[in-house]
Amino acid sequence: MHQLLADYRAMARIRAVEEALMSLKTGGEVPGSIHLCNGQEAIPVGAVRALEPGDLVTATYRGHGWALARGTDPAALLAECMGKDSPLNGGRAASPYLSDPSVGFLGENSIVGAGLPIAAGAALSQQRLRTGKISLVSIGDGALNQGNVSEGLNLAIVLKLPLVVVVENNVYSEMSPIADMVGIPRLTERAAGFGIPAEQVDGNDPQVVHDAVARAAERARTGGGPTVVEAMTARLVGHYSGDVQHYRPKGEVEAARAVEPLVRARTLLGAAAAAVDDDVRAEVEQAIATARSMPEPAPA
């Protein structure tokens, strides 16, 4: 129960930051579009817990949760998304490109699937330098239809790179159902074509995600090469901040809300979860105030 409480705190912090970002976006304080991970928090929380200090993480443009799970300061992340002179990237990366090398977060990428070649390169560097560290990359289900992903997976297995590929399968490739985009029901079957071990897991349970990534990380760390972990989940919000989700069947989002990670954890934790919610709410309110107080980037 202690671990579930810790995982819940991490997931609740991510949710609160994402909700704050949406509020700030609506209020005109966040420029550009943002891609939120509401409903998918268990994946970064569980996966990152299976990593070691010094391991490297790369994410998609829906990567705020990965940065926060890895240890990025919420105030710095909010300030970066607001275009402030943040400690992360000085307001130049904003929501879809932010990075935090200080915690091993190599960053996000707004090009679908582009994180995988970057993460493969990071894995190659760790392998050649014999650091004992690994590289983990998060991609979406739609990314498996990108050529650079296929090239990266092939390179990873040929060179036995210490790489863990987490596919966050929320069953939508942007606005297109994954069932309309591929001819197989389980994306893990694609890994077999490269000779890469793979498993599909419940992406709404942080412990299940942790255990799968821990197995993959051990394989990578001991010379066994890459692994694909397909984590099944659902996003509770639009693909991006302006998406009205007209393409989703009636009742689908409501059904997803009944089994999403935070609801599951609250059912088990009871009053303890409510206390965490109060703590996290105060923490994020302070983070917003800190972010607002940061200066704008110098024009020079």
SVG drawing of the C-alpha trace seen along z (x, -y; Angstrom):
<svg xmlns="http://www.w3.org/2000/svg" viewBox="-23 -42 56 55">
<polyline fill="none" stroke="black" stroke-width="0.4" points="0.0,0.0 2.9,-2.3 4.1,-2.0 0.7,-2.6 0.4,-5.8 3.8,-7.0 2.7,-6.2 -0.6,-7.9 1.1,-11.1 3.3,-11.1 0.3,-10.5 -1.8,-13.1 1.0,-15.6 1.1,-15.0 -2.7,-15.3 -2.7,-18.6 0.0,-20.1 -1.8,-19.1 -5.0,-20.6 -3.2,-23.7 -1.7,-24.0 -5.1,-23.7 -6.4,-26.4 -3.4,-28.6 -3.9,-27.9 -7.6,-28.9 -6.6,-32.1 -4.1,-33.0 -1.0,-32.4 0.3,-29.4 1.0,-30.1 0.6,-27.5 -1.1,-24.1 -0.5,-21.6 -0.8,-17.8 -1.9,-16.5 -1.5,-13.0 -4.6,-12.9 -5.5,-9.3 -2.0,-8.0 -0.1,-8.9 0.4,-5.4 2.8,-4.7 5.5,-7.2 5.2,-6.8 5.5,-3.0 8.2,-3.0 10.4,-5.6 10.3,-3.8 12.0,-0.9 14.9,-3.0 18.2,-3.9 19.9,-7.3 21.7,-8.0 19.3,-6.2 18.0,-8.3 14.4,-9.1 13.0,-10.4 9.3,-11.2 6.7,-12.3 5.1,-15.7 2.7,-14.3 5.7,-14.1 5.0,-16.4 4.3,-13.3 7.6,-11.7 9.5,-14.8 7.7,-15.2 8.1,-11.5 11.8,-11.7 12.1,-14.6 11.6,-17.9 10.5,-20.7 6.8,-21.5 7.3,-25.3 10.1,-25.0 7.9,-23.0 5.0,-25.4 7.2,-28.4 8.7,-26.7 5.2,-26.1 4.3,-29.7 7.3,-30.9 9.1,-32.3 12.8,-32.4 12.6,-29.0 15.5,-27.0 14.7,-24.3 15.0,-25.9 14.5,-29.6 11.0,-29.5 12.3,-28.4 11.1,-24.8 7.6,-25.4 5.3,-22.5 6.2,-20.1 10.0,-20.3 11.0,-20.8 13.9,-18.9 15.7,-18.5 19.1,-16.8 19.8,-17.4 17.4,-14.5 18.2,-12.4 15.2,-13.6 16.5,-14.1 13.2,-15.8 10.1,-15.7 9.7,-15.8 6.7,-17.0 7.5,-14.8 5.6,-11.4 8.1,-8.7 11.2,-10.9 12.1,-10.2 13.0,-6.6 16.1,-7.3 17.3,-9.8 16.8,-7.3 18.6,-4.6 21.5,-7.0 21.5,-7.6 21.5,-3.8 24.4,-3.4 26.4,-6.0 25.8,-4.2 26.8,-0.9 30.0,-2.2 31.0,-4.1 30.1,-1.0 28.3,-3.1 25.8,-0.3 23.0,-2.8 20.0,-2.3 17.8,-4.5 14.0,-4.4 11.7,-6.0 8.0,-6.5 6.1,-6.5 2.5,-6.4 0.6,-3.7 0.6,-5.7 4.4,-6.0 4.8,-2.3 3.6,-3.3 6.6,-5.6 9.6,-4.6 12.1,-6.1 10.7,-3.9 11.2,-0.7 14.7,-1.8 15.4,-2.5 14.0,0.8 16.1,2.7 19.3,0.9 18.5,1.5 18.2,5.3 21.1,5.6 23.4,3.8 21.8,5.2 21.3,1.7 20.3,1.2 16.9,-0.3 13.4,0.0 10.6,-1.1 7.3,-1.9 4.3,-2.1 1.6,-4.2 -1.4,-2.7 -4.4,-4.9 -6.0,-3.4 -6.0,-6.7 -3.3,-7.8 -4.1,-11.4 -7.7,-11.4 -7.8,-8.0 -8.7,-4.8 -5.7,-2.4 -8.0,0.3 -8.2,-1.7 -4.4,-2.1 -3.1,1.4 -4.1,4.9 -3.3,6.6 -5.0,6.2 -1.8,6.4 1.0,4.0 3.5,6.2 3.2,8.6 5.2,6.1 8.2,6.5 8.5,10.2 9.3,9.1 12.5,7.5 13.3,10.3 12.6,8.0 11.0,9.4 7.7,7.7 4.8,7.8 1.4,6.0 0.4,4.8 -2.3,2.9 -1.1,-0.7 -3.5,-2.0 -1.7,-0.1 1.7,-1.6 2.9,1.6 2.2,3.7 4.0,1.1 6.9,1.0 7.3,4.8 7.3,5.0 9.8,2.1 12.0,3.6 12.2,6.9 13.0,5.0 15.6,2.8 17.3,5.8 17.5,7.4 18.9,4.2 21.4,3.7 22.8,7.2 23.4,7.2 20.1,8.7 19.2,5.8 15.9,3.9 12.4,4.7 9.0,3.3 6.4,2.8 2.9,2.0 1.0,0.3 -2.8,0.2 -4.5,-3.0 -6.9,-5.8 -6.6,-9.5 -9.3,-11.5 -8.8,-14.6 -8.4,-15.6 -5.3,-14.9 -4.4,-18.5 -5.8,-21.5 -8.2,-22.5 -9.5,-19.0 -13.3,-18.6 -13.1,-14.8 -16.1,-14.6 -14.6,-11.4 -15.0,-9.4 -18.1,-7.3 -20.6,-8.4 -19.9,-7.2 -16.3,-6.2 -14.6,-8.9 -17.0,-8.3 -16.2,-4.6 -12.5,-5.4 -12.9,-7.7 -14.3,-4.8 -11.1,-2.8 -8.4,-5.4 -5.3,-5.2 -6.2,-7.8 -9.8,-6.5 -8.4,-3.0 -5.9,-4.1 -8.4,-6.3 -10.7,-3.3 -8.0,-1.4 -6.5,-4.2 -9.6,-5.9 -9.0,-8.9 -5.3,-8.7 -5.8,-9.7 -7.8,-12.8 -4.9,-13.9 -2.5,-13.5 -4.8,-15.5 -4.8,-18.4 -1.0,-18.3 -0.6,-18.2 -3.1,-21.0 -1.1,-23.3 2.1,-22.3 0.9,-23.0 -0.7,-26.3 2.7,-27.4 4.4,-26.2 2.0,-28.3 2.8,-31.4 6.6,-30.7 6.2,-30.2 4.3,-33.5 7.0,-35.3 9.7,-34.3 10.9,-36.9 10.2,-36.9 13.2,-35.8 15.5,-38.7 15.0,-39.7 18.8,-39.7"/>
</svg>
